[in-house]
Amino acid sequence: MSNSVTDTISAMLAPILADLKLELYDLDFNGGILKVTLDTPAGQAAGVDIDQIALVTRLLGRELDHNEDAVPGRFTLEVTSPGLERTLRTPHHFAREVGKEVTIRFTSEFNGRRRLAGLLVAATDSTASVRVTDTAETIEFPLSIVDKAKTVFVWESQPKPNSKEAAAKRAATNKSTSTQEASAQ
């Protein structure tokens, strides 16, 4: 990865993302692909939408056209969101995702484990702690030994459409909506 390229692109992106109230989640230039990963600020309910990605692509593309020396040679610009299951590469990524389910693979065995899965409970600039799913044990490890890490999206089960659970959920939703409408009048 070329630091000068990523530094230059980060500088180009800063005012664009500030205006759009977005954050740079990750930036990678490798193999002729400039991959820009965007996100909304931590704690927001919604993520980045396709219109925001398209706008950043156009604005950054225009900046790159005006600064032809920013990226050497031919390259492909890829602007994306981190998605539901996010890659964790930096201390900032780990700190941002505390409270979420994660899977971790280490570069070598650590405390008798090569992998672990569980709830990310803490993160600093140099370590992270995961409450392991199968044992409820909390393991702290240095980020320097992480080979690969990502968040895991947990799908909530939904009741079958005609089941008693679904009917109860619909009734509760209808009652809540009726109460809100009555209090609004």
N, C-alpha and C positions, 0 to 999 in steps of 0.2 A: 504494500500500500504506500502510496506517495503522500507524505505529510504535507508537502507544499500544495498539492492539488486539493486535498481535503481542507486545508486551512483557507485557501483561496475561495473554494466553494462555500465554506461555512460563512466567510465574510460576505459573500454575495447574497446568501440566503437570509442572514440575520435581519435586515430591514424588511424583507418580503414577509417572513414569518411573523415578525413583530406586528406588522400591519394587519395580518390575518388572524392574530392571536393563536398561532400554532407553535409547536416546538419541534426542533430537530431531534428525532429519536435516535437515528443512526445515519452515518454517512460512510460509504465504502467506494473506493475506486480500485478495481481489480479486473484484469483481463479485458480491458477496453469497455467495461461497464461502470458507469457512474450511478450508484444506487443511493438515492436520497429517501430516507424513511421518515415520515412526518407523523406527529401525534398531537392531540389536544393536550392542554395542560392537565397534570395529574388531578384526579378528583372529579373531572367532568363526566357527566352521564353519557354523553354521545362521543363517538370517535370522529376521525377524519372522514369526510364524505367525498364522493367521486368528483363533485364540482370543485372542492378545495384542491384536490390532487391535480385536476386539469388546470386550474388557475396557476398553481405553483409551477407546474410544468411549463406553461406558456411564459410566465414571468422570468423563471430561471433560464429558459431557452433563449429569451431575448437578451438577457445579461451575458450569456455565453456567446451569443452571436456578436456582441459588441466587444467582448474580451476573448478573442480567438486563441490567445496563448494560455488561457487559464487551464485547459486540459490538453496535454500533448497528444498529437495524432488523432486518429478517428476513434470515436467512442459512441456508446449508446447511453442516453439518459433514461433512467428508470426512476420515477417518483411513485412512492407507494406508502401505504399505512402499515403499521407493524402487525395488524391482524389480531385475531383472538388469541392465538398461541404465539407469544412473543419470544424472540431470541434474546437471551440475557448475555451481553458481552462485557459491559462496563460496570463499575461500581454504581454509577447513576441508575442503570437499568435495574440492578438488584434492589436498590433503595426504593425506587419508584414502585416496584411490584410486591413489596412487603404486604402480607395478608392474602396472597394468592397461592394456589397450588402450583408446584414446580416439579420438574424432573432435572436431575443433575447427573452428569457423567464426569468422572475425574480422569486426569491424565494417567494416574496410577492408583493403586489401592490406598485408601485412607481409612483408618480405624476399621480395617477388615472389610471395607466396602469399595466397590468400583463405581456403583451407581446408588442413587437414593431418590425417593419421591416423597413429597409431603408438602406441608404448609411452610412457606417462607415467613419466618417470624421476626427476623432482624437482618440488617445489613449495614456495614460500615464501608469505608474506603478500601479496606483490605480483607474483610471477612464477611461471611453470611452464616445464618443459622436456620436450619430446617427442622421442623417437627415431623419426624418420619411417620408416614401413614400406618405401616404395619406394626410398629412398636410404641408409638407415641413418645419415643425418645427424641430429645433435641440435640442435633449435632451441629457444632460450629466448625467451619472449615475455612481455610484461606482461599480467597478468590483466585490466587495464582495457580492453584492446582485444578481449576475447572477446565475441562476439555470442551464441554458443551452443556448449555443450560437453556431451558425455556419454560414459559408458563404453560399450564395445562388448563384448557377450558373445560369446565365441569357442566355437562348437560343436565338440566333438571328434567326429571321425568314428568310427563303430562298424563293425566288420566285419559282413558279411552273415551271418545266423544259421548257415548250413551251410558256411561257407568254412573253409579251413585255418587262417586267422588266428583265427576265432572258436573253433575246436576247441582251438587252442593256448592261448588266453586262458582257456577253461574248465578245461583241464588244469592250468594254472598256479594258478588260483583254488582248484581242488580239492586240489592238493598243499599249498598254503598253509594251507587249512582243516584238512587231515589233520595237518599238522605242529603247528598250534596246539592241536588236540584232544589229540594225543599228549603235548605238553608240559604241558597242563593236568591230565593224569591222573597 
